[in-house]
Amino acid sequence: MKILFLGDVVGRSGRDGIQKHLPGLRTRLAVDFAVVNGENAAGGVGITDEIAREFYEAGADVVTTGNHVWDRREIIATIDRDKRLLRPQNFPKGTPGRGVGIYQAGGKRVMVMNLMGRLFMDALDDPFAAADQELASQRLGGTVDAILVDFHAEATSEKMAFAHYLDGRVSFVVGTHTHVPTADWQILSGGTAYLSDAGMCGDYDSVIGMEKSVPIQRFLKKMPTERLSAATGEATLCGVYLETDEKTGLARRLEPVRIGGRLSPTLPA
């Protein structure tokens, strides 16, 4: 299978970038399944039903989120209805929505898990145990053809440990949350692909997607400032392209994707 994952979409800039580039990327790379992390898509924090629908129309099969999933409170009342919009699975039992789904893609079954780390983050339930629970009923290369995990976490150490823990059991563990694309894409010894952070889809002439002046003042003065606002320049779409083995579901190829905006472009040949 050919899978495309795009990192955290930030504000209008990121949304415009998705609309502009995702349809063409799907065609150019012959993508079978596309996932977009949309947790910062609404003005830099949160997501709405309307924005999720925009992503589906542009070519996203699933939208994942993270710690900002509830920042647009209207999503709380509606997230149960949208099976393609995921929130971290390790929120406490009874939280609206879902963190795992199995989706059809050209006759193949793709499992997507959205989990959140705990180091320097909100103290959610154990993501390692949550992953084990979900994988107990599904087998890569058996009941499902591919398993993609969006691990939304702050610390690279936790992301790496999590990927090695799942190595051989899932197709891909991709980190999100820090909004900076890392250069450590690799296939682990057990056949699972890994990347510490996919980066963001947003304006990189910014402080992790936010207009620069307010974050700078916060660091300089250590005092409350006006609210952060998403930067509005042209977006760079950052993500990763994965090819999996048709029989085992494990990774065969992993390459970064960057298009548009300020960062040096790179696309799989």
Helices and strands as residue ranges (DSSP letters): E 2-6, E 8-9, H 11-28, E 33-37, H 49-58, E 62-64, G 73-77, G 79-81, E 100-105, E 108-116, H 127-135, E 146-152, H 156-166, E 172-176, E 186-187, E 193-195, E 200-201, H 213-221, E 237-244, E 251-259
